[in-house]
Amino acid sequence: MRLLLVVFIVGFSMFVSPALNAFELRDRLDLKIAYPQATTIKINPKVAKLYDAYAGNSHIGYVVINTNFSETIGYSGKPIHMAIGVDNDGVIRGIQMLKHSEPIILIGIPQAKLMKPFEKYIGYNVLKAFQQKTLDDNEIDIISGATVTVIVMDDSIISSILKAFRALSIIENKPITAQETRTIKQPEPNERQSWQQLLDNGSVQHLHLTVGEVSQIFLQKGYAKAATKVESSNPDDVFIDLYLAVVSLSEIGQNLLGEGEYKNLQGKLTKDQHAVVIAANGLFSFRGSGFVRGGVFDRFQIEQGEEKIRFRDQNYKRLRQFYAAGTPEFTEIGLFYLPIPTHARTKINITNKFVLNLLISRAVGPREKRFFNAHLPYQIPDKFVDISMPVSASLQYIPADAKEIAENRAAGLKLVQGIWDRKQSEIIILSILLFILTAIFFFQLQLTRYPKLTLIVRYSFLSFVLVWLGFMQNAQLSVVNVFTFFGSLLTNFDWHFFLRDPLVFILWCAVAGSLILWARGAYCGWLCPFGALQELTNHIARKLKIPQITMPWGLHERLWAVKYLIFLGLLGISMYSFEMAEHLAEVEPFKTSIILKFQRSWPFVVYGLSLLVIGLFIERFFCRYLCPLGAGLAIPAKLKLFDWIKRYPNDCGSPCQICANECMVQAIHPEGNINLNECINCLHCQVRYVDEQVCPVMVKKRKKRERRDNRGRPANQHTEAETPLSKLKLNIRS
């Protein structure tokens, strides 16, 4: 069986393809799309990330792969790879989709329809538009249902061409100005600032649009029908009242967020990382509902020059209110974390002016909308900035080379060190937790002699794991972590990536060690927050006398295989498409229940709650039959060194079935063998193993001992030793 499993995994991996690298992307290029006369392409000698197109020996233009120059992250959270043909005069000659992972396109919108709006770019002179400062005038039609995808693609086409031309010095590199050498200084607030004071000094900046003003803009853009599709019959009604502030600056943050939330924010931000708040009232929502469905905020982005940042749900926290005196009530407030500067390709310098670009839409048909962009500029007040004069007059674009890679690695190491320094208290608590669990296993024979104490220890431990490790620290391991590890082994393994979440890294190290010692039970039975949630809710259900269902052994044994099939299927898919596997891994309800605490769209919530409801009747239903992570841990657990789960070979299973009947996951075969692939080390059978009132073997030993101790007593003195075994009250777990 083990050999068959290994052959299956290795064989499957031979038929799947990992993520495309730069050479494979280049191999997908169809030169004829942009240059019908082209005969070959070569790597540009000056910029290794750029390709030159030739017709014979004549240089006819360039091929720009957008993801070599811009962070083109789509709706799926993964890059959208495109090739853009640009001739020597800066005119776009063709655009080709190379690879994407957008779910709406994979299952709905044809790729040809997606590429249709970009036909407007063919013949567009980027250099001329740049010189005349008319780049923003070229708007494309956005496809309803693929808003994020189209916007991201549109942004990356122009920005990647401009960055490539800067690298070639076709466009002059921007001179360093005093603005570009501005650095943050964060004075402690001397006094509380009111909402009006924050508005007056520019800490909070504001955009106000009425319904009538929005209609007028649609008219100006030639969208007459959209101008009539008003949200209110009163043109003076507020369409949106939008506010923006940088709250990572201490004075602004403490006044708006309050000291507690600001302190919490500082604990989450890394060095030089910043965060903004966006708040609004009105008939139009800046958040929309896209982030609920797919995790992407599709109605706004932060822009600074050629750099653009779109936010995902993991960069977002919903706030209920601001704390500055005189703050109005808002229908929506969002806290958004900007990318970590040391490992993000797209960087925003908050000391310089940036813009919140809000995409405003109106439906003009069942599946048709019209759009325009409204801009809210933001410049932090000068009192937060130190200005130093530049050393040189120009900033040269340096393509990635060995030195840059080394610098990035050093920056990555510094980032990791900073994260671990800030997480010291959490690391200490987790280390203590792991030490306690280790002690429980090492001294389990002594602990299990006290059944009540064992239950108190177990339920206290699980409660702490659920509340602190799960809900507070979000340290829930997932099968996606396994896919990431396998993917890293197939590409460029980098420890820095895994070290960025100290608690998850420590947990995985502990799991790896415990698999060798005690199989998968240490994590699945004690350290998994969702497992703890299932067991604690089932315990409450038992106290409420909710009937428990015992699965027929034949069906139960065959259902074990389901989770292994799910795991192997997801693992294979991840080698072909990590993005698809990540979506399918939602079979785990961990993100919904533990990470997002059921603050998610209703299908995910219904699924997570359904598993918990089933678990009220069938204890740990998900762990038994569906959990791919548990299956993934069970496979290497075959290498375990120790078997500390004790049993009586001549009695367990034949005739005694007490432990088999009481095992919470039915991991004990009818013949008495314990299946360590399914066992979660709850220690209940070990309590029974030493219980002199329940275990027949121990009852016999107790009787024998009592008869020996009671020799010499009067014959008519009745003792407990003479109580028939059939009359013993079995203390079945409840």
Sequence and secondary structure as in RCSB ss.txt:
>XXXX:A:sequence
MRLLLVVFIVGFSMFVSPALNAFELRDRLDLKIAYPQATTIKINPKVAKLYDAYAGNSHIGYVVINTNFSETIGY
SGKPIHMAIGVDNDGVIRGIQMLKHSEPIILIGIPQAKLMKPFEKYIGYNVLKAFQQKTLDDNEIDIISGATVTV
IVMDDSIISSILKAFRALSIIENKPITAQETRTIKQPEPNERQSWQQLLDNGSVQHLHLTVGEVSQIFLQKGYAK
AATKVESSNPDDVFIDLYLAVVSLSEIGQNLLGEGEYKNLQGKLTKDQHAVVIAANGLFSFRGSGFVRGGVFDRF
QIEQGEEKIRFRDQNYKRLRQFYAAGTPEFTEIGLFYLPIPTHARTKINITNKFVLNLLISRAVGPREKRFFNAH
LPYQIPDKFVDISMPVSASLQYIPADAKEIAENRAAGLKLVQGIWDRKQSEIIILSILLFILTAIFFFQLQLTRY
PKLTLIVRYSFLSFVLVWLGFMQNAQLSVVNVFTFFGSLLTNFDWHFFLRDPLVFILWCAVAGSLILWARGAYCG
WLCPFGALQELTNHIARKLKIPQITMPWGLHERLWAVKYLIFLGLLGISMYSFEMAEHLAEVEPFKTSIILKFQR
SWPFVVYGLSLLVIGLFIERFFCRYLCPLGAGLAIPAKLKLFDWIKRYPNDCGSPCQICANECMVQAIHPEGNIN
LNECINCLHCQVRYVDEQVCPVMVKKRKKRERRDNRGRPANQHTEAETPLSKLKLNIRS
>XXXX:A:secstr
 HHHHHHHHHHHHHTS     HHHHHHT  GGGT TT  EEEE SS TTEEEEEETTEEEEEEEEGGGTS  B T
TSSB EEEEEEETTSBEEEEEEEE   HHHHHTS HHHHHGGGGGGTT BHHHHHHTT GGG      TT HHHH
HHHHHHHHHHHHHHHHHTTSS   B  TGGGEEE     SS   HHHHHHTTSEEEEEEEHHHHHHHHHHTT HH
HHHS S S TTSEEEEEEEEE SSHHHHHHHHHHHHHHHHHHH  TT  EEEEEEESSS SS SHHHHHSB  SE
EEEETTEEE  BGGGEEEE    STT    SEEEEEE   GGG SS   TTS EEEEEEEEEEEETTEEEEEEEE
EEE   GGGEEE   SSSB       HHHHHHHHHHHHHHHHHHHHHTHHHHHHHHHHHHHHHHHHHTHHHHTTS
HHHHHHHHHHHHHHIIIIIIIIT     HHHHHHHHHHHHS   HHHHHTSHHHHHHHHHHHHHHHHHTTHHIII
II HHHHHHHHHHHHHHHTT       HHHHHHHHHHHHHHHHHHHHHHHH HHHHHHHGGGS HIIIIISTT S
 HHHHHHHHHHHHHHHHSTTHHHHHT HHHHHHHTGGGG         TTTBTTTB HHHHH TT  B TTS B 
TTT     HHHHHHT TTT HHHHHHHHHHHHHHTTTS TT   GGGS GGGS      
